Amino acid sequence: MANNSKSSTTKVPEARQALDRMKFEIARELGVNLKEGYNGDLSARENGSVGGYMVRKLIEQAQRSMAGQQN
């Protein structure tokens, strides 16, 4: 299955701002010095921990939503 879009493209553009807020909030919680723009000075582990935690929280929110427990 060919996919010509970039993986970082937001499928729902209206969600971009909320996702960015979540990313910086999680980075702050994890002690990762994430800043606007280029973050090439961070290790793959630091960046991955932020992304992994975001996925975990998004799955948790979806599960709550499906269970009718919007939180």
N, C-alpha and C positions, 0 to 999 in steps of 0.2 A: 504494500500500500504506500504510494508516494505521497508525501506531504511537503508542499513547497513553501509553507509558512515557517517562520522562525519559531522555535519552541518557547521563546520568551514573549511572544505576542499574546496579549490578553484577549481572550475570546469574547469577553464582555467589557468593552472599553470603559464603561461607566464604573467598573470595579477597580480600575487602575489606582486611583487615589487611595481607596480603602486598603488595597493590598500593600501599597507603599508605606502607609501609616503602620500597618501590621508588621511589616518587615523591620522598620526602624524601632518599633516598640520591642519586638522580640530580640533584636540585636542588643538593645540596651539591657534587657533582662539577662541576656547571656554574657554580657560584658564584652561584646564584640564592637570595636570602634568603627562602625559603618558610617559612611558619610555620603552626601549627595554626590553623584557623578562617579568618577573612577575610583575603584577600590582594589586595584591590582596589587596593592601592598599587603593585602590580607591573604592568609593561607587558604588553601582549598578546604581545609578542615573547618576554619572559622566560617567561611561562606556557606559551606555545606550544612553546618549546624543550624544556621539561621533558616536556610531553605527547608531542611528536614523538620524543624520545629513548626514552621509555617504550615507544611503539609499536614502534620499531626493535628494542629489546631483547626485547620479547615475541614478535615475529616470528622473531627469531634463535633464541629458546628453542624455539618451536614447530617450526622447521625441524630443529633438533638432535634433538628428540624424535621427529619423523617419520623421521629418518635412523637412529634407534637409537643416538644418541650422547649420551644424557642427560648434561648437564653443569651 
